[in-house]
Amino acid sequence: MDMHEVLESIATLEQPAALATIIRVEGHAYRKEGAAMLLRLDGTRTGSISPGCLEADLQERVSRVCSAEAFEIIIYNMQPEEDIMWGDTIGCGGIIHVLLEPVTAVFREKLLTARSRLRAGTTIFLNRSWLSIGDSICYKLEPAAAASLSRNRGKGGANKQGEAGTFSVKLEPRSRAIVFGAGPDAEALCTMLPSCGFDVIAADWHMQISSENRIHPCGSVVRVTGKPDELASKLQFNRTDYFVVCSHQLHYDHQLIQLALAAQAIYIGVMGSRKRIKQLFGEGKLPENVYAPIGLSIDADGAYEIALSIASELVQVRAAQRAKDKGETGDAGVRYLLGGGPQQPDEAAEAAASFVAGSYAWQSGASCAIK
């Protein structure tokens, strides 16, 4: 999710800034490889790479990085024996390598191109490479379909002697959630889902639905009115969509479900009692992509708690789908930055990463910089 927010911020950036990206994690960390944050010269920020532990130190480096137009790689050692020397005793237990790079004109152009491709629904790799520390970074955008699965995805570390390095991250378009219904539960869900990395289509079959569209920092909410067949024509339902069916009008709910099934959508969640679910689907086993009754079982009560249970289920299904996609492509070295997948075990990356570190020298405290 962070990179979508960062890319939107890049589009309106009017001051010097640097991008901080986690390129390697040893042990446990709050965020994994690929997490990114934009730090502006005036101290404002977009995104996060920690729960607040690293930002102040990185912010101190922004002016130097931007002035020199040269990247730095900083290591933060949060292991207990080192962390206590730093004085903050954060206690995360891991070692975090952060690439801090200035948003130069060339880099900004690449990021804006990435933004355009993501908006067009294209999944891409943002590849970085450098020949030596202090050298400029070469940036390349590569369509995911053309990405080489033989690419070196090995991990580097402080004991590596080579100075050349590469780092790749997979950027995916936001998932689209189509919420069919205009009640309080649907409105609460439409408020919540953009923060979970979804672009939301709020749809209903009559004019009760609000005509106000909203742009959220993490996604958008677009209002559409129409009966199910009209919505299918307008929105071009497809297999990457997530459907939430909650119009509470049996006939139109049934129509929309059939259209979503025909589109082989990833997720079709249906609100209602078990009796109502039987009215919609009949007896027998539900299709694998149907979740009914909708939502995780958390004893939710009221519109916002119900919305929370539904949003949690969508995030869970999305993470499972990405894990499935990874297995189908055989790309065992890739995990996904955008979309809130579950935290991986120690040493497992959230992004496709290949990194060979340069020469390292420990400085005082828990921060280490490349010479």
N, C-alpha and C positions, 0 to 999 in steps of 0.2 A: 504493500500500500504506500509506503513512504515515497517510492520513486515516482508514483503518479502525482503525489503532492509536490514533490521537488520539481518535476517537469512543468507543472502549472506555474510554480513560482518562477522558474527560469524564463517563462514567456513574458513576464512583467518585470524582470530584474532590471534595476536602474542604478546599481551600485556594485562595487567590487564584492566578490563572494568566493567562497571555497566549498568544495564538496568533500565531505568526510565519508568514507566507505570502509566498512569492515571487510578486510581481505583474507583474514586468517584468524581462527580461534583455536586455542589449545585448552582443553578442559571445558569447564562450564562458563557460560556468559549469558547475559540477559538477551542479547541479540546475536544472531549468527552471521556467517559470511554473506555479504550482499546488502545488508542493512545500510541505509545511507541517510545523510542529513546535510542540508544546505545551511552554511553559516555565513551571514552577511557581515560586512565591515561594521555596520552600526549596532551589531550585537543581536539582531533578530535572527530567528532560525526556523527552518521547516524540516520536519521529520525528527527521528531520534535514532541513536545507536546505543544508548544506555539509559538507565533510569535516572540519569542526571549526574552520574559520576565523572564523566569524561568531558562534558561539554565546555566547562569553564576553561580547562587547559587547552582544548582545541581552539576555542575562541581567541585565546592569547596569541595563537600562531597565525591567525588569518591574515593579519596585516603584512607579516613578513612573506608569507606564501604568495599573496596577491602582488606585492611589490616586486618580488623576484621572478614571478611567473614560473615558479619551479615547485614541483611536488615534494612532499615529505612523507616518510613512512614512520609512524610512531608506534611503539609497543607499550602497552599498559599491562603490567604484571599485577594481577589481583589475587595471586595466591597468598595465603595467610602470612607466610614468613616474610614476604616482600611487602605486602599491603600494609602491614603494621608499621613499617619503616616510613611509608608515605604519609602516615598520620591520619588518614581518613578511615582506615579499617573498614573498607567497603565489603570485603568478604565474599566476592563473587566466586573466587576460586579458580579463575582461568587467566589465560594470557591472550590479549586482544591486539591484533595488528591492524592499524588504521592507516589507510591511504588518504592523505589530505592534499587535494589538487586544486589549483586556481581555476575558476571558470573563465578561461580565456575565450577570445572570439571564436577560435576554432572549436573548442570544446562545447561552447554554447550552441553553435550551429549544429553539431552532432546531436546534442540533447533535444533541440527543437525538432530535428528530423525524426528522432525517436518518438517524440510526442505525437507528431503527425501520423506516423505509421501505427502507433498504438491506437490512436483515435479511429484509424481506418480498419481496425480489427486484426492487424498483423502482429504476430509474435516474432520477436527479434532477439538477437544477442548483441549486447554492447561489449565489444572487445577492447581491452587496453593492452599495450605492450610498450616496453622501454628497453633500451640496450644497456643502460647503466644508470646508476643513481646520479641524479643531477641532470640527466638527459631529459628531453621533452617526451611526453607520452604520445604515442600514436593511437588514434581512435578509429575504430571500424565498426560499422553496423552490418550485421549479417542476418538474413532471414533464417528463422529457426529450421525451416525445411532444408536449407542448404548447409546447416552447421555440421561440421565433421564430427562424428561420434568417436573418431580416433584421436581427437584433440587431447593433448596431454592434460590430465586433470589432477596430476600429483600435487601434493602439498609441499611447500618449502618450509623453512624454519630458520631459527637463529643460527643453526649450525651449518647452513648452506654457504658455499663460498662464491657461487656465481652471482653476478650483479644484474644480469638480464632478468626480466620478469614479465609475466602476463597475468591478466585477470579478466574473466568473462562472467557476465551476469545475464540471465535470461529475463527478458521483460515481456509480460503478457498483458493483453487488453483486460480491462475490468470485466468481470462477469456481469451479465444482464439478468436482472430479476424482474419478472413481470408479475405484479400484484394485482389480481382481478377482484375488485371489491372496493367499497368506499366507506366502510364503517370505521368506528374508532380503532379496532384492532388493526385494520389495514393502514390507517393513517399513522399509528404508532410504529408499525413495521417500516413504513416508507421513511420515517424520520431516522430510524436506527440503521438501516441497511447501508446507506452511503458510507458511514464510518467503518463498516466492515468490508469496504472495497467493492461494493456492487454499484453499478449504474441501474437505476430503478425506473421502470415504466409503471406508473399508477394508472390502472385502467378500470373502467366500469361500463355497464351497458346503458346507463341513463345519465342525465345531466346533473345528478346529485354530486358528481365528482367535481372538485375544485379545478378551475382552469389555470391555476398558478403553477408555473414551472419554477423549480429551484435548482441553483447550482451550488453544490456542497464542495468544500475543499477536497474531499475524498471521493466524490462522485456526484451524480446528478439525479434529480427526480423530475421526470417528464410526465405530464398528464395527458391521457388519451381517452376519448369516449368512443364507444362502439360496441356492437354485439360481437360475439366471438368470431364469426366468419369475417366481419369487417376488420377486427383487430389482427387476425391472421394475415389479411392482405396488407394492412398498413405496416405491420411490424415484422413480417417475414419470419415467423417462428422457425427456430432451428435447434439442433441437438445440443448446442452449448447453453441454451436458456435454462433458467430456474423459474418455475411457475409456482405461485402461491394463489390458490383458488379459495376465495372467501367472500363471494358476492352474496351468499345466502339466498340465491335464487336458483332452485334446483335445476330447472331447464337449462339456463345459460351456463351454470357451472358444469353440467354434463357435456354441453357442446364444447366448452373450452377444454375440458379434460381430453375429449376425443381428438381435438386438434393438436394438443400438446403431445399426446401419445403418438399421433401420426408423424410429428416432427422428431420423435425419439429424443425428447428433451432429457437432460441429465437428471432433473429433479422436478417432480410434480407433487407438491404438497397440498393436501385438501383439508380444509377446516370443517369440523362438524362431529357429531356423535357417531358412534359405531353403527347405529341404526341408519343414519343418513348416508354413511359411507356405503352400506349395503344397497341403499336405493340408487346410488350413483354407479356402483361397480357390479352389483349382484353378488351371488355366492362364489366361493372359490378364492384362490390365491391372487393377491394383487400383483400387478406387474412390478418388476424390480425397481423401476424408477419412480414408483408411486409411494408416497409417505402419507399414510392416513390412518388414524387422525394425525394431523400435522404437529411438528414440534417435539423437542426432547421432553422427557417426562421429568419435570421439576416442580410439580404441583403448582403450576402457574395460576394466578388469579388476577383478573383485570387486564386491560388492554396492553399495558407496557410489559407486564410479566409474560403474557402470552407472546408478545412480539419478541421478547428476549429468548424464549424457548424456540421460536421459529428461526430467528437469526442464527442462533447457536447451531441448529440443525443444518442450515444452509452452509455455514462455515465448515462443519464436520464433513458434509457430503463433498464440498469443493476440495477439501484436503485429500479425501479418499480418491477422488477422481484424478487429482494430480499425481498421487502415488501410483495409481493404475496406469496412467499415461506414461509415467517414467518406466514402469515395468514393461509396457508394450514396446517402447522404443529401444529398450535395452540400454538406456543412458543412465547407468547406475550411479554415475558421478554427479548427477544434477539434482538439486532440490530447488524449490521455487521461492523467489523473493517476494512476489506480489500476491497477497491474498490470505495471509494469516494462517499458514500451515502450522501443524503442531511443532513444538520445540523438539529438535532432534537430539539424540544422545551425544555425549561428548565426542568431539572430533568430527561430527557429521555436519556438513555445510548446508545452508539453506539456499545457496546459489551455486551455479556452476562456476568453479574457481580453479584456476591454475596459477600458482604463484611461486616464484623462486626468489628468495630474499637476497639482499646484498650484504655488504659487510656491516655488522652491527657492533655497537659499543654501548655498554651500559652507562647511563648518566646517574646522578644522584636521585634517589627516590625511585618511584615505580615507573617512571617514563623513560623510554629508551628510544633513541633516534638513530637513523642510518647516517653514517659518515659518507 
